[in-house]
Amino acid sequence: MPLKTACRSILLITQHRQLGAIVAPWEVVNDPEGWFVLQNRLNWLITNGSNQDEPQAIIDITTISQTFTDAEIHRRFSRKGISSKDFFKAIPKETLLLQIRPFIERQMDNILRIAIQHDIPVFEHEDSFRVYHKNRLMIRPEPADPWFCFTKTANGSNYVLELLQQEQKIGLKSPGNKIICRNPCWFKTDNRMLHFPEGFDGKKIEPFLTKEAILIPATAEKKYFETFILKTLKTGQVKASGFKVQTLNPIPLMELSTEFDWQEKAVLVIWFRYGEKRIMAGKSQKVFIDLKMDNTEVVFSKTERDTIWEAEMVGKCLSVGLKLLNDNILYLPGYSPPGNLDMYPVQ
């Protein structure tokens, strides 16, 4: 994609000495010879109206980038009384991995998505005041597709991760590949930056930067199937060989269970039934996996909730005068009927 010659702001991905990869907006001057000349890192001044000519997208990006400056990270995550110098000299590893990096990566994800929407160029910093147009990292708006490929044999199993964009396979072992953010995941490969569906963690890519496949010995298979593969089926796309993955499509039912709340008023608790699974309406889990594993076969059964149908059913209840107290409970305003507790299927 050709760069706009009038471009005055770009995003640079750099490596912070303690915090890892960060992204920040920079003011640049375009050189017709084919590069940008770095001027200044954009800061909070443009968000306070000192530069009225900046596009709103750049102002938004700059505002977000100010939430993970050194001063802000120190303010948010250090214990009281610790100086910035002492804090960055010895950041506890647990604090960095479990608190600081997840916060930074969420902010970086917001910035990069604005860049996609507004065609703001993104580069990896080259330790130079020049940033060459040809080194722009291209980002497509649609996410890459991760496929988890499991093969079971008589001697054990192996696991391969495939990444595809526009149906083209990405070479994970290519020189220069790196994970910029783990979750939400952003992955640099050649001159591209890939992003992924919600919930995909970059930790799943790491082993395949150096390995073709992960081997699971037969002695560890059962635990592996019960944990990693089962969890993967909930969030990812799976190719299975040597075992079966089936999708169940039971006819869903809505069930309203009459109960009393803490004020002894009658309410209707909303349940959805999919075959043998009875799920409270407000439960966040959308996909349910059952594993049957014996000496002859391994079968995963996948049940996925129909959230559109569920919303329509709740809408029918609201249309006859019921009100939502929360995601799980309906009630009739001003009226609490007496009677026995019971359950009423609604189709």
Order of alpha helices (4+ residues) and beta strands (2+ residues): beta-beta-beta-alpha-alpha-alpha-alpha-beta-beta-beta-beta-beta-beta-beta-beta-beta-alpha-alpha-beta-beta-beta-beta-beta-beta-beta-alpha-beta-beta-beta
